[in-house]
C-alpha cells in the first residue's frame, strides 16, 4: 500500500498497481483501475479518479469511476459525477453530483442516472437507487411528499 502523507502536495497524473491512501493534496488524475483508493480524513483531492474501489473520508472533487464500489463516510465529501455498480453514503456525508449505477462488469445497458445535491443519508441513497426518480431538496416544489 502506498501513501501520500498530509504534508505532501502532488500535481499531475498518478497511476499504479497498488492500493493508495491520500492524506495530502492531489490535483490532476488518479488511475488505479485494479486497486483501491482511500482519501484519508485530511485528504483533499481535485482529480478525475478511476479505481476498483474508492473510499472517501476527506474531500474529493472530480468525476469518479469505480469498478466495484464507492463509499463516502460520514466525514467525507464528494463533488462530481459517479459511475459505479455499488455505492454507500453514510449518514452525514456530503455528496453533490450524479450517480450512474452500472451492473457489475461495467455494463450500462440498464444503468440509471440520478442527481443528488446536499447532505445524503443511506436512506436517501437507497431511495434514489430504487425509485428511478431524481431527488429534490426538501421544501422545494418538486420535492416528494412524505
C-alpha positions in Angstrom: 0.0 0.0 0.0 1.3 3.4 -1.0 0.5 6.6 1.0 0.7 10.3 0.3 1.1 12.0 3.7 -0.8 15.0 4.9 2.2 17.4 4.4 2.5 16.4 0.7 1.1 18.2 -2.4 1.0 16.4 -5.7 0.1 17.8 -9.1 -0.2 15.7 -12.2 -1.1 12.1 -13.0 -0.9 9.3 -10.5 -1.2 5.7 -11.8 -0.1 2.4 -10.4 -0.7 -1.2 -9.4 -1.1 -1.0 -5.7 -3.7 0.5 -3.2 -3.2 4.1 -2.4 -4.2 6.3 0.6 -4.1 10.1 0.1 -3.9 12.2 3.2 -2.3 15.2 1.5 -3.4 17.2 -1.5 -3.6 15.9 -5.1 -4.6 17.7 -8.2 -4.8 16.0 -11.6 -5.8 12.4 -12.4 -5.7 9.2 -10.4 -5.7 5.9 -12.3 -5.7 2.7 -10.2 -8.0 0.5 -12.3 -7.3 -2.7 -10.4 -6.7 -1.2 -7.0 -8.3 0.8 -4.2 -8.1 4.5 -3.4 -8.7 5.9 0.0 -9.0 9.6 0.5 -8.0 9.9 4.2 -9.6 12.3 6.7 -7.0 15.0 5.9 -7.0 14.3 2.1 -8.0 16.9 -0.4 -8.3 15.6 -4.0 -9.2 17.6 -7.0 -8.9 15.0 -9.7 -10.8 12.6 -12.0 -10.4 9.2 -10.4 -10.6 5.7 -11.8 -10.1 2.8 -9.3 -11.6 -0.6 -8.4 -13.0 0.8 -5.1 -12.9 4.3 -3.7 -13.4 5.3 -0.1 -13.8 9.0 0.8 -13.1 10.1 4.4 -11.9 13.6 3.4 -12.7 15.7 0.3 -12.8 14.7 -3.3 -13.8 16.9 -6.2 -13.9 15.4 -9.7 -15.6 12.7 -11.7 -15.2 9.2 -10.3 -15.4 5.8 -11.9 -15.2 2.7 -9.7 -15.3 -0.9 -11.0 -16.7 -2.3 -7.7 -17.9 0.4 -5.2 -17.7 3.9 -3.9 -18.1 4.6 -0.2 -18.5 8.1 1.3 -18.0 8.2 5.0 -19.8 10.5 7.5 -16.7 12.8 7.4 -16.4 12.6 3.6 -17.3 15.0 0.9 -17.6 14.2 -2.8 -18.5 16.6 -5.5 -18.7 15.2 -9.0 -20.3 12.6 -11.1 -20.1 8.9 -10.1 -20.1 5.7 -12.2 -20.1 2.5 -10.1 -22.1 -0.7 -9.6 -22.4 -0.1 -5.8 -22.4 3.0 -3.6 -22.5 3.5 0.2 -23.2 7.0 1.5 -23.1 7.2 5.3 -25.4 9.5 7.3 -23.8 12.9 7.5 -21.7 12.5 4.3 -21.9 15.2 1.7 -22.4 14.4 -2.0 -23.2 16.7 -4.9 -23.4 15.3 -8.4 -25.0 12.5 -10.4 -24.8 8.7 -9.9 -24.8 6.2 -12.7 -25.4 2.7 -11.2 -23.9 0.1 -13.5 -24.2 -3.7 -13.5 -21.1 -5.3 -12.2 -18.5 -5.6 -15.0 -19.2 -2.1 -16.3 -22.3 -2.9 -18.4 -24.5 0.1 -18.7 -27.5 -1.3 -20.6 -29.8 -0.8 -17.7 -27.9 1.9 -15.9 -29.8 4.7 -14.2 -28.6 8.3 -13.6 -29.6 10.1 -10.5 -28.8 13.7 -9.4 -28.4 14.2 -5.6 -27.5 17.5 -4.0 -26.5 18.3 -0.4 -26.0 16.0 2.5 -27.1 12.5 1.8 -28.0 9.6 4.0 -28.2 5.9 3.4 -31.9 6.1 3.2 -31.7 8.9 0.6 -29.1 6.9 -1.4 -31.3 3.8 -1.3 -34.4 5.8 -2.3 -32.5 7.3 -5.2 -31.2 3.9 -6.4 -34.6 2.2 -6.0 -37.1 4.9 -7.1 -35.7 5.7 -10.5 -36.5 9.4 -9.9 -34.3 12.4 -9.2 -34.2 13.9 -5.8 -35.1 17.5 -5.0 -34.3 19.4 -1.9 -36.9 19.2 0.9 -39.4 22.0 0.7 -38.9 22.7 -3.0 -41.9 22.5 -5.3 -40.7 19.3 -6.9 -39.8 17.6 -3.6 -41.7 14.3 -3.0 -44.3 14.4 -0.3 -43.6 12.3 2.8 
